[in-house]
């Protein structure tokens, strides 16, 4: 799928499509990561996991951020377990 095709399928929160140039800029790290709203759409269209795309974009899903903010000790345990699993 081309950037132009993908961009035409993505809708901002206000319902407008994004420009192919915006998508190109995101891919080339000339823009901040897109919102989780857009990442979720990209994941659906490309049949990928939204959480993986969020991490690849250098951000964390909003529910993870809320969890870490409200349960810092548990979040630390989760991240330690994750790192242990990845290393081991």
PLY file of the C-alpha trace (Angstrom):
ply
format ascii 1.0
element vertex 88
property float x
property float y
property float z
element edge 87
property int vertex1
property int vertex2
end_header
0.00 0.00 0.00
1.35 3.40 -0.88
1.62 6.29 1.58
-1.01 8.10 -0.45
-3.45 5.19 -0.15
-2.82 4.79 3.57
-3.14 8.53 4.24
-6.50 8.60 2.44
-7.84 5.96 4.86
-6.69 7.68 8.05
-8.99 10.12 9.81
-7.94 12.65 12.40
-10.10 13.10 15.48
-12.05 15.79 13.61
-12.85 13.38 10.76
-10.51 14.93 8.19
-7.99 12.75 6.36
-4.29 13.26 6.88
-2.01 14.31 4.06
0.43 11.89 2.45
3.15 14.45 3.28
2.33 14.21 6.99
2.62 10.42 6.84
5.91 10.75 4.96
7.23 13.17 7.58
6.28 10.79 10.40
8.06 7.90 8.67
11.19 10.03 8.28
11.15 11.26 11.91
10.43 14.84 10.87
7.29 14.91 13.02
6.41 13.71 16.48
4.74 10.31 16.66
1.10 10.41 15.60
-1.66 10.19 18.17
-2.76 6.82 19.47
-5.98 7.49 17.53
-4.05 7.44 14.23
-1.73 4.63 15.30
-4.79 2.50 16.08
-6.17 3.09 12.59
-2.82 2.27 10.99
-2.66 -0.95 13.02
-6.13 -1.96 11.92
-5.49 -1.21 8.25
-2.12 -2.98 8.25
-3.39 -5.83 10.47
-0.76 -5.16 13.12
-0.83 -4.83 16.90
-1.49 -1.26 18.05
0.73 -1.59 21.14
3.68 -2.73 19.03
3.20 0.21 16.65
2.99 2.63 19.58
6.29 1.34 20.93
7.87 1.45 17.46
6.75 5.08 17.23
8.52 5.85 20.50
5.43 6.22 22.64
3.32 4.10 24.93
-0.38 3.34 24.62
-2.56 5.70 26.65
-3.85 2.93 28.91
-0.27 1.98 29.80
0.52 5.61 30.61
-2.55 5.90 32.85
-1.71 2.64 34.60
1.88 3.72 35.25
0.71 7.09 36.57
-1.86 5.61 38.94
-0.04 2.41 39.96
3.69 3.22 39.87
4.84 0.23 41.95
2.84 -2.25 39.89
4.01 -0.63 36.67
7.60 -1.02 37.81
6.99 -4.72 38.49
5.42 -5.15 35.05
8.35 -3.47 33.32
10.88 -5.51 35.30
9.08 -8.72 34.35
8.96 -7.60 30.71
12.67 -6.79 30.62
13.53 -10.10 32.31
11.45 -11.99 29.75
13.02 -10.12 26.83
16.58 -10.70 28.09
16.08 -14.30 29.11
0 1
1 2
2 3
3 4
4 5
5 6
6 7
7 8
8 9
9 10
10 11
11 12
12 13
13 14
14 15
15 16
16 17
17 18
18 19
19 20
20 21
21 22
22 23
23 24
24 25
25 26
26 27
27 28
28 29
29 30
30 31
31 32
32 33
33 34
34 35
35 36
36 37
37 38
38 39
39 40
40 41
41 42
42 43
43 44
44 45
45 46
46 47
47 48
48 49
49 50
50 51
51 52
52 53
53 54
54 55
55 56
56 57
57 58
58 59
59 60
60 61
61 62
62 63
63 64
64 65
65 66
66 67
67 68
68 69
69 70
70 71
71 72
72 73
73 74
74 75
75 76
76 77
77 78
78 79
79 80
80 81
81 82
82 83
83 84
84 85
85 86
86 87
